[in-house]
Amino acid sequence: MREHVTQAAYLAASLLFILGLRSLSSPAKARRGMQQAALGMLLAVIGTLVQQEIVRYEWIAGGMAVGAVIGAAMAIYMPMTAMPQRIAVSHSLGAVAATLVGVIEYYRHGADVGRGKMVALGFEVLFGALTVTGSLMAFGKLQEVLPTRPITYRFQNFFNLTLFAVAIGLFAWLIYDASNPIVFYTMLTIGAALGVLMVLPIGGADMPVVLSLLNSYAGLASAATGFALNNNVLIIAGALDGTSGFLLSMLMSKAMNRSFANVLFGAFGAAPAGGATATSVAGLTFRSLSPEDAAAQIVYARSLIVVPGYGMAVAQAQREVRELADLVTKKGGDVKYAIHPVAGRMPGHMNVLLAEADVPYEQLYDMEAINDHFERTDVALVVGANDVVNPAARSDRGSPIYGMPILNVDRAKTVIVLKRSMNPGFAGIENELFYKEQTAMVFGDARTTLKQLVQAAKEL
């Protein structure tokens, strides 16, 4: 009877995971997708708890209580600006669980592990350990505990690839003969070292892709855990997580016009040597504007496109953006939001923030859908975005972002940029947009500046 309940719960959970993932493809259905996935996870937990293999529940109950408290605290108190860091930590914790399962299974069975099961155990331990440390390194860069610039050294790619080849060789050895624990734990140690060595050389500009790729690794490790434990729901959920994360990483790399190899080994994001000054580029100067003058141009615009970036996330200014957009709408203007695939520090970062501010879904436009609208737009308002609006990606063959698809903000009739300073973005290069004739800069914290813009707009 218990087995039937478990399998029924796993089947229902798997269907809900698939439906939840499908719903996440649309902003209008994303909340429903999260609810479906949460219900699926609850059923999976219930199905696991009724299994006959469990004879004592004290440790399980304690672990569930601690996990529930931590999860609730993270959901309630963690600001949206820290969401990328939370995801990195979540990846690390999930990978820790998968890795520990693999270690315990090997410790219990040792040389008696069959070759088929050893394939699953080795895979989950190697990629699980890599994901644990890699996610912690990503967290450090996102939190700026570690330098966001690439940390490189001579022959690093050769060394990392050689180390990975050694790990694969040890993996193959274990499949042939699992009796030597030194080989197993050496592979585990190398996997953990690879997570550190492969993420440290990656710059902050590539952290969204790294997070997505680590999500894929964590999912694949979970699927391997499912094979090792003969657990169907882990296999399905891990496969869904792994493949979706990998596909998302491919799409994001395409959005930056770069390959996986370039993301992982290109050390993108290093600050350029002898960069331009903060006030000029090739003899050009920028034009600044007061909040009052900027408000007058924005509120009377017949068409406004808002381009959010990480600066908006840092300032938690999404609600002020919505309030300003509402004032434009009340005066008869048309408002749209342009979302670049890699804006922010995680996939969908801007969508999540704007949804939190109750921005209507129909006003959100992907890059492909919005780019043709800029040349017919009165005002483009850039809130903390940088590299994703840099025209150098189209015009400067020597630029490290050349070829990356960008939002065509420079083709709007008027461009107003809200920014703390003229410092470059994650890519470490100057932005030509800031020096164009139709561009005006409004300096300051995005939230404070937007409040000034809203107040000035209300008085007009």
N, C-alpha and C positions, 0 to 999 in steps of 0.2 A: 504493500500500500504506500509506504513512504517513498519508494522508488518512483511510483507513478506520479505522486505529488511533485517530486523533484523535477522529473522530466517535463511535466506539464508547465511548471513554473518557469523552467528554462526556455521552453518553446515560446511561451507568452513574452518572456523577457527579451528574447532574440527578436521577435516581431516588433516589439516596442522600440528596441534600439534602432532597427532599420527605419521604422516610421519617424522616429525622432531625428535621425540623421537626414532623412528626406525633407522634413519640415524646416530644418535649419538652413536649407538652400534659399529660403525666402524670408526677408525681414518680417513680413506680416504674420508668418507662421512660426517664427523662431521661438517665441515664448512657449507655444504649444509643444514644439519639439523638445524643449528642455523638460517640460512636464512629463512627456511620454518617456523620455530617457530615464528620468528620475523614478517613475513608476516601474519601469523595466528593471532598474537596479534593485529596487525594493523587492520585487518578485524573485530576482536572482538570489538575493540574500536569504529570503524566506525558504526558497528551494534548497539552498545549501544547508541551512540550519536543521532541516528535518531529515537529513541523511543519516543512515544507520551507523556510519563510521564515527560519528561524534558521540562520545560517551560521557564527556564532562563539558559543561558550558560556562564554568566560572571565568576562565581566561577569555573566552569568546565574548561573554557579556561585558566584561571589563573593557576589552579592546573596543567594542562597539560603542560603549558609553563615552570613552575618551575620544574616539573618532568623531562621534556626533557633536560633542562639545567643541572640538577644534574646528570642524567644518562649519558649524553655526556661527562661531566667532569670526571666522574668515569671511563668511558671506555677509554678516551684519556690519562688521567694523572696518573691513579692508576697503580703502577708497578705490574708485575705478582706475585712478592713475597707477595703482599698484597691481592691476589685474595681470599684466604680463609676468610680473614676478611671482604672483600666486600660481599661475599656470606652470611656470618653471619648477616651482616647489612641488606642485601636484605631480608633475611628470617624474620628479625624483622619488617621491614617496611611492608611487605606483611601481616604479622600476625596482625600488628596494624590496617591495613585497615579492615581485617575481623572482628576483635574485635570491632572496632568502629561501623561497620554496625550492629552487634548484639546488642550493647548497644543502638543505636539509634532506632532500630526496637522495642526493649523492651520498651524504653521510650515513643515511639509513641503509642503503643498498650496496654502495661501493662497487666492488668487482662484479656483483650479481646484476648490475644494471644491463639490460639488453641493449644491443646496438641501436635499435629504433628509438628506445627511450633516451639513450645517451645523446642522440642527435637533438632531441627536444631540450634536454637538460643543458647541454653545452650551449645551444643557441640562446636560451633564456638567460643563462648566467653571463655569457660574453656580452650580449647586447644590453642586458639589464644593467650590468656594472658600468658599461660605457654611458648609458643613459643617466644613471644616478649622478656620476661626477660631471658629465657634460651639462646636465640641467642645473647643477649647483654653480658651475662656471657661468652659464647663461644668466642665472639669477644675480650673480655678483656683478656682471657687466650691466644688466638692466638697473640694478640698484646703485650702480656706480661705486660699489665697494671695490671692484676691480676696474682698471682702466678700460674705457669703452673702445679705445683704439686697438688695432691688432697688435698682439705681442708676438713678435717674430724673432727668428734666429736663423743662422745659416744652415742650409740643408734640412730644415724642419720637415718639409714634405717627404723627402726621402726617408728620414728617420721614422716619421709616423707610419708611412706605408710599410716600411720594413717591420716595424713593431706589430702592425696589423697582420702581416703575413706570418710572423712568428705565432701570433695568437691562433690564426687559422690552422697552422701546422699542429699546434698542441691540441686543438679541437679534433683534428683528424686522428691524431694519436689516441685520444680518449675513445673515439668511436671504434677504433681497432682493438684497443686494450684499455679498459677503464679501471684497472686495478691499482694504478699509481696515483695516490691523492696529491702528491707534489705537482704533478702535471696539471691536475684540475685547478688547484689553488693558484698556480702560476698563471694559468689562463685567466682566472678571475682577476688577479692583480693587474695583468696587462690590460684587460678590458677597462678597469677603473682608471688606469693611467692614460689610456687613449682618450677617454672622455675629457680629461683635463687638457691634454696636448692638442686635441683637434678643435676645441672651442676657443682656447686662449688666442690663437692667431686670427680669429674671425672678428671683424670690427662690429661696432654697435649698429651700423646701418643694415647689417644682415641678420640681426637677432630675430626678426619675424620669421624668416625662412628657417633659421636654426631651431626655433621653438617648434615649428611645424614638423621639421624633420625628426627632432627628438620625440615628439608625440608619436610619430610613425614607429620609431624604435621601441618605445614603451609598449605600443600596441602589439607589435610583433613578438616582443618578449612575453606578453600576456598570453598570446595565442600559443606560443611554445609551452608555457605553463599548463595551458589547457590540454595539450597533447600529452604532457608528462603525467598529469593527474587524471587523464581521461574525463575531462570536464567540458561538456559541449558548449555551455554558455561562455566560458572563457575563450574557447576557440573562436566562436562567432564574434563576440565582442572585440577580442584582440585583433581579429582579421579586419573587422570594420574600422577600428581605430587606426590600425597600421596602414591600410590601403588609402583611407581618406586623408590621413596625414601626409602620406607620400604624394598623392595626387595634388593636394593643396600646395605642397612645397614646389612641385613642378610648375603649377600655375603662377605662384609668386615669383619664381625664378624667371619665368617667361615675362611677367609684368615688369621685371627689371632688365630684360633683354640679356640675361646671363645664364650660364649653365651651372649645374650642381658643382662641377669641378671648380669653377671660378668662385662660387660661394664658399666652398669648403677649403680651397687652397689658394685663393687669390689675395688674401689679406686686404680686402677692400675696406675702406674707411680710414685709412691712414691720413693724417694731416699732411698737406702738401708742404714741401720745403720752400721757404721764401714766399709764402702766400701773400696775396694782396692785402693792403691795409683795410681797416674797417670803414674808411670814408671814401675810397675810390678804387676803381678797377680800370686799368688802361686809360687813366686820365678822366674817367667819368665820375660824376658825383651823384649822390642820391638826393631826393627831395623829401623833406619831412612835412608833416601836416598836424595841426592841432586836432584834438578829439571833436571840438565844435565844428570845425570846417569839414572834417571827415563825415560827421553825422549828417550834415546838410546834403552832401553828395549821395550818401547811402539812402536816407529816408525818402528822398524824392526820385530815386531811380525807378524807372519803369520795369527794369529787370535786374535782379541781383542773384549772383551765384556765390555761395559761401563755400570756401575751400578750407576744411578743418585739417589740422595737423597735430603733432605731438605737443606743441606749445599750448593748444587748447586743453589737452588732457592734463598737462602739468598744472595749469592754472584752475582746472575744474570749472571752465568757463562755458560749458555747453548750454546751461540754462540761460545765461546772458545772451548767448548767440541766438537762441530761440526767441527771447524777448525782443531783441532788435529786429529779427526777421518778421515777427508779428506786427511790429510798427510799420514796416515796409508794406506788408500785405494790407493793413488797414488803410493805407493811402493809395491802394490800387496797384501796387507793384507785384511782380511775379518773382517768387523766391524758389531757388533750387539749391541743393547741396551736392557738391562734386566729391565723390569718394574715390581716392586712388587705392589700388589693391594693397599697397605696402605702406600706406600712411600710418603713423604711429609705431608701436613696438610689438604688435601681435596682429595676426589676421583678424579683420573685422573690428579693430580697435575703435575706429571712428563711428561705425554703425552702432556699437554698443553704447557709446557715450551719448550719441544723439537720440537713441531710443530711450535712454534714461531721462532725457530732457523732454520726452514726448513729442519729438519732431515727427510730423506725419510721414509715414513710409513712402507715400507717393512723391514726396519731395526729394528723396534720396536717389541719386543717379550714379551709376558706375562710370568709370572713365570713358569707356567706348560710347556710352549713351549721351554723355554730356559734352564731349570735346567739341562737337560741331556747333554748340550753342554759344560758346564764348565770344565769337566774333560778332554776334548779334546782341551781346549783353552790355548794358550800360555800366554796371559796376561789378567787379569781382573782388570779394572780400576774403583775403587770405589770413586765416587765424592760426598762426604758429606753424604753418607748413613751410618746407624749405626745398629739399632736394627734388620732391615730386612735382615742383612747379618751375624747375630751373631750365631755361631754354637752351643751356649748353648741351643738354642731352640730344638736341636736334642739330645744333650748329657747330659744335666744337669737337672735332675728331680726336683731339688730344685729351679730352676730358675723361675721367674714369667712369662717368655715367653716360658717355656717348652711346646712343642707341636705346637707352631705357625709355619706354613709353612714359610720357608725362602729361599732366593736365595742361591744356592750351590757355593758361591764364593770361599769358602775354598778348593774346589776341583780343582781349576784352578792351572796350573803349577807355575804361578807367580801372586801375588796379589799386586797391588800398590794402596795405600789408600791416598787420598787427604783429609786432615782434619785440622782444626784450632789447635786442641789440643787433648789430650787423655781423655778429659771429656766424661762421658757416655752420651748416647742418652736419648730420652724421657722416656724410660722404667727405667732409673736410675740405670742401671747395666753395668758392664764392658763387653767389647766385646772380646771374646777369639780369634777372627780372627786376631786382631792387634798384637798378640804375637806368631803367628804361624811362622814356619821356612821360608815358602815361601812368607811371607808378609813383605812389606817395607812401611814405613810411609813417606809421604812428607807433612810437616807442613806448614800452611799458609792459607790466604784467597784463596778460590778456584779459583776465577777469576784471581787474580794476579799469582798464581802458574801455572794455565793453560797457561797464556800468556808466562810465562817463559818456560814451556814445548814446546809450539808451536815455540818459537824463537829458542830454542836449537835443536828442530827436524828439522827446516829449514836449520840449519847449518850442519847437518849430511850428 
